[in-house]
Amino acid sequence: MARLLLLVLLLAFAPLAEATVVISEVLADPPTGTAGDANQDGQRDTYEDEFIELYNAGSASVDISGWRLGDSSKSSDSFFQFPANTIMEPGSYVVLFGGGKPTGFTVPVYTDDGRIGNGLTGKGEDIHLIDDTGDTVAVVSHTPWPTKQSLVRHPPDGDEFVPHKTASTIKALFSPGHTHIIPKPDYPLFISEVLADPPSALAGDANRDGRRDTYEDEFIELYNAGSEPISLAGWRLGDSTAPKNSFQFPANAVIEPGSYIVLFGGGNPSGFTVPVYTDDGKIGNGLTGKGEKILLIDNNGHEIDVVEHTPWPSKQSLVRNPPDGGAWVPHKTVSTTKALFSPGHTHIIPKPDYPLFISEVLADPPLRLAGDVNRDGQRDTYEDEFIELYNAGSVPISLAGWRLGDSTAPKNHFQFPPGAVIAPHSYVVLFGGGNPSGFTIPVYTDDGKIGNGLTGKGEDIRLIDNNGHEIDVISHDEWPTKQSLVRTPSDGGPLVPHKTASPVELPFSPGHAPETRPILTYPLVISEVLADPPEGAAGDSNRDGQYDPHEDEFIELYNAGPVPIPLAGWRLGDAGSLSEYFRFPAKAVIAPRSYVVLFGGGKPLGFTIPVYIDDGTIGDGLTNAGEAIYLIDDHGHEAVSLFHSTWPNAQSLVRTPPDGGALVPHKMASPHEAPFSVGHAPETRPILTYPLSISEVLADPPDRRAGDANRDGRRDPHEDEFIELYNDGPVPVSLAGWRLGDAGSLSGYFRFPADAVIAPRSYLVLFGGGDPSGFTIPVYTDDGTIGDGLDDSGESIHLINDHGDEVAFLSHSTWPDDQSLVRTPPDDGALVPHKTVSPVEAPFSPGINPKKQTRADLPKPPPRPTYSLFISEVLADPPSDANQDGHYDPYEDEFIELYNASTDTISLASWQLGDTASLHDYFRFPPGAAIAPHSYVVLFGGGNPAGFTVPVYTDDGTIGDGLTNAGEAIYLIDKTGYLVARVSHAAWPDDQSIVRTPPDSGAFVPHQTASPTQAPFSPGRTLDVPSASAAKVSAMVSASSLQVWPNPFNATTHLGFHLHQAASVHVAIYNIQGQLVRTLVDAPRYAGTHQMQWNGCDERGHLAATGPYFVRFRTAHTPPRYTKLLLLR
């Protein structure tokens, strides 16, 4: 039984108000882990998180300035003393922590010097509160203190102390600065729905992320039945596992009045209008079909609602009916739409009264083209089936999410997209599939058939809204043969076979009433008419080799739309009898953004668009006096017409632009005054063929100077890539405005300038970049790379003319390594690796026939430059802040130092410096970088170097991929790719740099062996000029309390040091090469004096050799200190 003694001493002369201040809570044993972070500074500390809480139980303010508080382990003079102006208001608290940085408190908090007294102990001690006159105001004595929780006065102004958890209303372990009695609020919140067993397949995709998952689609729904929003910040929701495993709502979580919030097990929920959250893949450890308890706990630990059910319903949720406290029932039993669950909304949805009707159904399309109901140019048994809807109301109705189909499962029904709307007194049509065209009302297509295909025997057709209500149903035992079933009138009349309702006995009428004919719009225009061909060969418009005034007449059509349009059965002609019009055949189609041409006759040749011929003349022959031209669709409607009183002489009449522009004489619109332009716009030219080829491609330039393909003195993997073109023709070809590049976006292709020309039987070359020199043929450069850089794994190369036509093309799956791919002969030969055809085995030959290549054609490397530059110092294991930016970082404080031993300044612009990682990762010096004569430049891994008198640079946080203690090679490369300097070391020394002494030619040694001050490094200066940071290190060494005696020694030497406070200590012996010999101490040590000895042996017990050694002495959070030893055998 714990012994409890509470003593409150009130002096007779003390003010009565002072006696109202009591010690209300003591935490002597903070819980382990983050649960023990009582001062809320982010970390748990045995002493810093101890606390003593005071409470003013009186009705008046109390000034405790100068009062002292502490335990019985020290005299009261060493107690914590409250500062001036410390006032305790009535009913308020003040807290004293052992130390740390308390945050987030609303009452005054104070910290002692790292612990209260010499640290509260679990065994118990006395706590004293002493006023500013030295009188004891309160004493608390307890033996022992409670384990992992505080001792609290219950109530705060009472006389009894109890363990905190026994009195806390939320079972908390401590409550510094506030009462432990927190009443449970009355929230109008309910757990309103739980889904523990999602249905199988996509029906169970409760979170709507496109996939069903046993755990991710589980959910718990909450409902706010109140009239105000409720913050859920910090609340927890989960199953009966430990609360720490429950989902915790984030800081901004709010549930609106009369609304819902949903927690899913995981996934990516989409399409919800209420806040939704996801757990870590499952709710708790996964809701089980057997049932368990669901708890909603507020941010103070109160259970706000609990649901317990055994077992959960199978393949559906359990739902409250109504959601604000009603009975729990399986969801389908109360859902108005028989839904399996309803996360985020009520399960009771009344069926609306829509003025919508299924107005026509075609289950058996007529045979052949008569059955091409969707007007895509072909008849298909399933694709031409359709269901038509009619809106008899006066307002538009959104069909978003609605379903339409036959008697198969609703999941197989067609679902209307988000933007689907049916206008008032209008129609919407669903086809089985295909590419419907020419309709003026919205049309949709299923996945090839409606449901599993409408059958002649009949079935049910259902229209279901987005809440699952059946809005209209048609049931028919047997559909009519080769015609639709139609309502007449459309807004609810009886269903009859279509031909009985159609005045012209049509078999169907999708998108309009059966007694009317559809009015269609087509993006078609008559774009050009030639009624008077020029005489002679200039008038041979059909390109059959002869001029005929009637056969070379033509009418051109243009499709300005995005889809093909079937012209089967359509008619085109002049104003004569319709029977004399030309009739397009069954397979006639005009492609999108393209042309179709009808000639009077002849044998048209060389056209890339569809051309047709009439019977020798168009109609009765186009006349110069002018007439009307008509295009009539297969329903007899006029699709487009053109009338002109007088056709121009010896040229066509053309529309510019072709999709609706004005009609003008052709020569006015043609840049070169051509008389007509059959099958293309007047300002363009027909697709031509050119005697051009892509004759050579270099995607992988060889390494170093051998890869300097553009001959600019340096090798670059992208700038030295090239594409070579060859003109096999007898005349020059202008490339003005042409584009050349790889298979990326055309906007990334190189565009040739206005004066670009490739001579006959000659070459032209495009390099990725650089400054090509020494070429006798035209060369061009891209912006640093060709396209997005030629890829070794291969790609396609395209040459595009100024009209956007592809002139030449080359595709290769893998480019050869270190050489080009070349065509031999260059006009149409096979593509082979270059070295296989070059007499001198050269890797490439831009602008030269590879078979005629000699060694004189190979690029001449410039003389190799020489530099008096040295890598003079490398620090791979920083012991402290080398870059002098105020903080230590193991990568940012790494550095490489260069030294210029010459009498000239040397430019370092575009030079590269780094370790043995890929050259791509090396640091590249910026423009303007230079190193002065007899001076230094330093590259740090990162940070913000300060206080240097020489140029310093920083890499991207590490040098290369980080210098490693195991050692590596360091390279300095000039801008042309020459290796200027190299340092390789098997193992860098610990806690110091390796330095060249002297810096221009000397050997590399550990820095402390060469430094007069035993400094660990000296970036940017000679060894005998210490920096500010080196001076600090030196001062630390001289100020060190490490003592060694005797020194020199023969067998054993003693080492001693003094600690002012407890700390982690590391003491080790190193040889003159910086290698570890023996670790003497690597452990925490208490405050005071410590001694040890070294017997002159290494870690394996072998005797160390005669010579100098270093003792490395380091405590936590301080740089290492060094003392030299001399061992004499």
Phi, psi and omega in degrees: 000129181292145177266125183240126177228120178243120182234117176246113182259120179244116178285148185297327183270358179282146178300143182299324182300329183294330182290349180278351178275121183237157170278114190256342181199140179225126174247110181255342183227082181301139177304159179284162178069194183293341178298339180266008180281073186292326182275001173058038178258009174098354178213150179266130178225132185307318185263320185293333182268358168298150175205159172234130181250136174252150180224133176268102183274359183270187181255003181233156177292149178233128177270113181254022177302131179084351177293156182239148182217128179185184180260181187275006183278347181227164175291156183297338179296334180264005177294158172295134180248127181290140183286171179299151177066028174271106184246131174255117178285159179303136177073015182247173185239158167224140183235136173247118174263160177296325181179207179082198180230081182302137180223153171083015181263147179258358176247163178297130175235147182226160178232141174279197187270028180121338175202161176271119187064231173256025178100124176294139183249151180299338182288341179102155176193180179270142174247128183241137170245119187239132182281180186288354175262358180095000180275144179282124180266320181208148176224136172235129178231134182209137179220118346272175173288153177298149180279131173059024175200169182271168168258127187232142176284129185230113351289176186302333181254014181269196183249349187261134172256135180222158172301141192300318185296333182286340182250341184289132180290344180241017177060031179287160182272338178193166181209065183294124173091003176204163182292150177271358181256101182245109183293148179284121179285162181256089181273138175277051183248142182224142164284111192257343181199140179224126173246109181256343184226082181301139176305159181285163179058199186293341176300338180265009179282073186292327182273000174059038177259011174093002180209150178263130178225132185308318185263321185293332182269358168298150176206159171234130181250136175250150178229132177262107181273001182272187182253003181232151174296151178233126177284133177254014183304123178082353177291157179237147181218128180182189181269198189277014171288178181302142180306329181296340178270353180285155176292136177250125181290143181287174188298330185261013183287125180220139174249123185284157180297140179065022185227184189235161166223144183233136172249117174265160177296326180179207179083197181233079183302142180216153173083015181263147179258357175248161178297133175234147180229159178233141175279196186271027180121334174205159177273118186062233174258023179098123177293139183249149179299336182289343180099156175193185182264135175251129184237136170249117187240130181282179185289355175254005176093004179283139173280111183272322175208147180224136174235130177228127183214139179218118346271175173288153177297149181277131173061022175200169182271167168257129188228144173283137180226103358284175189287349185263031175130007181289181181289153177273129180219156173299140191301316184297336183287343181237351181288128179293343180247011181059028179289159182272338179195167181208065183295125174090003177205163181292151179274357182255103183237110181292148180283122179283165180253093182269139176276052182248143181223144166282108192260343180199141178223127174245112180255345184224083181299142176303163182285158175057204187294341175297339179262009177282074188288323182276000173059040177257010174095358179211151179263130178224133185306319184263320184294332182268358168298152175205160171234131181248138175249150178229133176260108181274000182273183184255003180229153176296153178233126176286132176255011184304124179082354178291158180236146181218129180181188182269202189277013173287176180300143180306330180296340178268354180289157172290136177249125182290143183286171185304326185268009185289128180218141173249122184288159178295142179053041182217184189235160166223142183234136173248118174265160176296326180180207179082196181232078182303143180216154173083009181268146179260357176246164180296132175234147181228160179232140175279196186270027180123335175205159178273118186061235174257023179098124177292139183249150180299336183286345179099158176190182178272141172245129185236139171247118186240130181282179186288356175253006175093004179281140173280113183272322176207148180222135172240128176237127182218132184290324182210120180286152178296152181278131173058024176202168181271169168257129189227144173277139175216112001288172188290341188264029175135005180291175180291157178270125182225158173300139190301319184297335180285341181256343183272127179301331182251018177055039174289150183279346182194166179206065183295125175091004176203166180291152184296334182274000178245171176247146183292143173253110186256153174242140181232140178278049184248144175223152167276108191265341181200140177224126174248107180259341183227083180298141175303152180284154177077196185299333179296339181263007180282071187289331181273000174059036178263006175094359179214152179267132174219125187297336179261317181294330181271358168297150175206159170236129181250135175250149178230133176261106181274000184270176183269357182231155176296153178235120176291136177251011183305123178083355179287159181235147180220130180181186179268197191282011179285196181296142180300331180294340180267357179291153172288137179248124182290142181288175188299326185262010182292128180218142173250122184289158178295142179055038184216184190238159165225143183232137173247117174266159175297325180179208180083196181230082184302141182227148167078017181265145179261356177246162181296132175233146181229161179232141175276197187270025180122331173218157173273116186062233175259024179094126178291137183250149181298335182290349179094158176191184178262144176245133182234141169245120186246129181282180186286355174260003180087006179276146176283111180280322180198153178216162178214132177232135176217133186287327180216121177285147179293153180281136171054029175196167181270170168257127188231147178264128181223117359289167189289347186265020176144009181286181180288154177269125182223158172301139191301320185296336177290330183265341184274128179299332181246023174055039175290152183279342179197171181210078186294121172082009175205166182291152183295332182274358177250174178242153177295158179297127182247166174251144182235146179276049183247147177219153170276108192261342180200141177224127174247111180255343183227081179302140177302161180291157175056213188293335180296341181263012180280072186292326182273002174057040177257012174095359180210150178263129177227129186300335181257319183292332182269358168297150176206159172234130181250136175250151179228133177258110182270000185273175183270355182231156176295152177238123176286132177253014183304123179080357178289159181235146180219130179181187180269196193277013178285194179299142181300332179295339179269000180284155172287137179247124182289144181286174187299331185262010183289126180219140174249122185290159178295142180053040183217181187242166170211142187231137172247118174265160177295327180178206179083197181233079183302144179215154174082016181260147180257356178246164180297133174232147180228160178233141175277197187269026180121332173217156172274114186063233175259025180095125178295138186258133180303332183284358175098157174191185179257146178246135184232137171248118186244130180281181187287354174258005179088006180274143177281121183264319180216153187211141176217130177230134179217134186287326179215120176287149179293150178285135170059022177198168181270169168257126188232145179266128181221118357293165191289346185274323181203016183286177179286156177267125183222157173300141191299319185296339182286344181241349181279127179300334182253015180053037177289152182280345181194167180207065183298124177083007183225145172292122186299331181286343179257011184284138175239172180294337178293338180278346182289147181296137179268114180291141177291162178299141183289127181287158174239143181227146173264057181246142183223144165280110192259342181200140177224127175246110181255344181229079186296132174273341185201197188282083183289325183273002172058037178259008173097357175210154183265134175219128186297336179260317183293332181270358168297150175206159170235130182249135176251150178229132178260108183271001183269178179262006182241148171290138181242125177286134177252009183305127179070005173290159181234144183220131179180186181265199189280010174291180180304142179303333179299333183268358181292153172287133178251123181293142184282168173303140180091348180293132181209156177238125184288160178297140179052042181219184190236159165225142184234135173248116175265160177296327180179206179083197181231079183303142182220150172083016181262149180256357176246162179296132176235147180229161179232139174279196187270027179119332173217156172273116186062234175258024179097122177294138183249149180299334181290349179093158175192184179261144176246132182237142170244119185243131179280177188292344178266359177098002179283142175282118183265318182209151181213138174230129177232132181219134185290323179211121178288149178292152179283136169059023176199166179272170167253133191227143177271128181222115359290166190290346185262350183198351188287173177282158176275134178221158172302139191300319185292339178284340182254344184277129178300333182257009184057030177292150183278346181193167180206065183295125173084015180203166178284166187296332185265013177241093183289150176268178178298318181291323178295323179297321178298314181299316180299318180297321179296319180298313183290332181272357183297144177271010178286127179237143180230129177206143348286164179203111005295165180219165183251310184243308184223141174233153183253146179231137179219151177207162182237133177251132177283337175208163182300142181197161172282136187234139174230120177234126182214156179254133178235149176273182187291341177274003180083013182268140180294131177254313184203134172263123182266320180217138171206074187194165176292147177225144180282168178294142179130194184264138182228145178227153175205177177218157175239127184268012177080016180249155177273188184300331182268003179089005179278145180292132177283152183284158174300140177148183181279150177219165177237139170263123177258116184243123184216137172247164184302137173067019175229153177295158179289155176238148187234142172227137183273141176239153174231116179262125180241120179268000000 
